[in-house]
Amino acid sequence: MPLADRLRQLRARADLSREMLARMAGISASGLAKIEYGITDPAWGTVLRLAQALGVSVEAFADAEPSKEKKGK
């Protein structure tokens, strides 16, 4: 499963808005949107902060694949 899809799934399961998760993870809402739409892949530190904010281990992203297509490039 692409990382973008996995992140959206975990965020929905946690019943968090994009803005709320972004605030909890210390990133911008627009940056989170770019990750969720597969426009950019997050740095490892961002994945760690997202996992912590979602209350999951980083292994929750273990089966996630990087974005195959970068939009706008």
C-alpha positions, -999 to 999 in steps of 0.1 A, spaced: 0 0 0 14 34 -9 25 55 21 0 82 12 -29 58 14 -16 42 46 -13 76 62 -48 86 52 -61 53 66 -44 58 99 -55 94 102 -91 84 95 -89 56 121 -76 81 146 -105 104 137 -82 133 132 -85 162 108 -55 169 86 -49 202 105 -50 185 139 -26 157 129 -2 183 113 -3 203 145 3 173 167 32 161 145 48 196 142 44 199 105 24 222 83 -11 212 71 0 218 35 30 196 40 8 168 53 -15 172 24 14 168 0 23 136 17 -13 123 17 -17 131 -20 16 114 -29 32 146 -41 62 142 -18 76 114 5 83 124 41 117 124 57 123 97 82 119 122 111 85 132 98 74 96 97 85 92 133 66 123 144 35 112 125 36 78 140 39 93 175 10 117 169 -12 88 156 -3 67 186 12 39 164 46 24 160 66 32 129 60 -5 119 25 7 110 41 23 79 64 -7 73 44 -21 44 40 14 28 56 20 -5 71 54 -15 51 74 -40 57 60 -75 47 92 -93 57 126 -83 31 151 -94 43 183 -110 77 169 -120 
